[in-house]
């Protein structure tokens, strides 16, 4: 997660889901939580990986990272 954060995120790592869910809720009127956002990303990565005969390393790595962020959000 740290290596990917160095490329894509702030120094403290990936923490964009809360703002993303807030924007989504404002546009749609839904009431998703931050953990719902991470769950959606977990499902996306699992589906992408399972659409291939061979494992898709990027999807699997992201899925694991998103699962960790999901847990963090749920335990807040």
N, C-alpha and C positions, 0 to 999 in steps of 0.2 A: 504494500500500500504506500509505503514511503517513497519508493522509486517512482511510482506512477504519480504521486502527488507532486514530486519535484518537477515533473513535466507538465502536468495539467492544472494543478491546484495552488492554493495559498500555502505558505510554509507550514501551517498547522494541519493541512490536509483537506480532504474533500468535505465540505460542510455547506454545500449549495442547496441541499434538498429542502430545508425549511423555507427558504426564499422562493424556491420553485413551487412548492405546494401552496404557499400563500398566494402567489400569482395565479396559479391554476384555480384555486378556490374563488378568488376575486372575479375571474373571468366566467367561471361556470356556475358559481353558486353552490358548489359541492363543499363538503367539510372533510376532505382528506387530512390525515395527520402526516407528520414527517415520516413516521414508520410505514404508513401506507405507501408513500412515495418510494421508499427503499424496497418494499415488498413488490411493487410494480416492476422495479428494475431487476430484482432477483428473478421474477417470472420471465421477463423479457430475455435475460441472458440464458436461462434454462431452456426456453423454447428455441432460441437461436442455436444453442449447442446441440439440441436433440434433433434438429432438422438436418444434421449432417451425419454421415456414417462414422467418421472419425471425430474425436473430440476437438473442439475449437478452443485452443489454449486461452486466447484473450477472453472469450466468454466465460470460461470456467474461472479464470483468475478474477474477473470482475464480479462474478457471482459470489465468490468467497468474500471479497471485500465488501460488497453490498450487504451480505448477510451480517457481517460484523457491524456495519453502520446501522442496519435495521435493529440489531440488539441494543446498540448504544441509544438509539432514539426511543425504543420501547422502555428502557430502564431509566430514562430521564425523570 
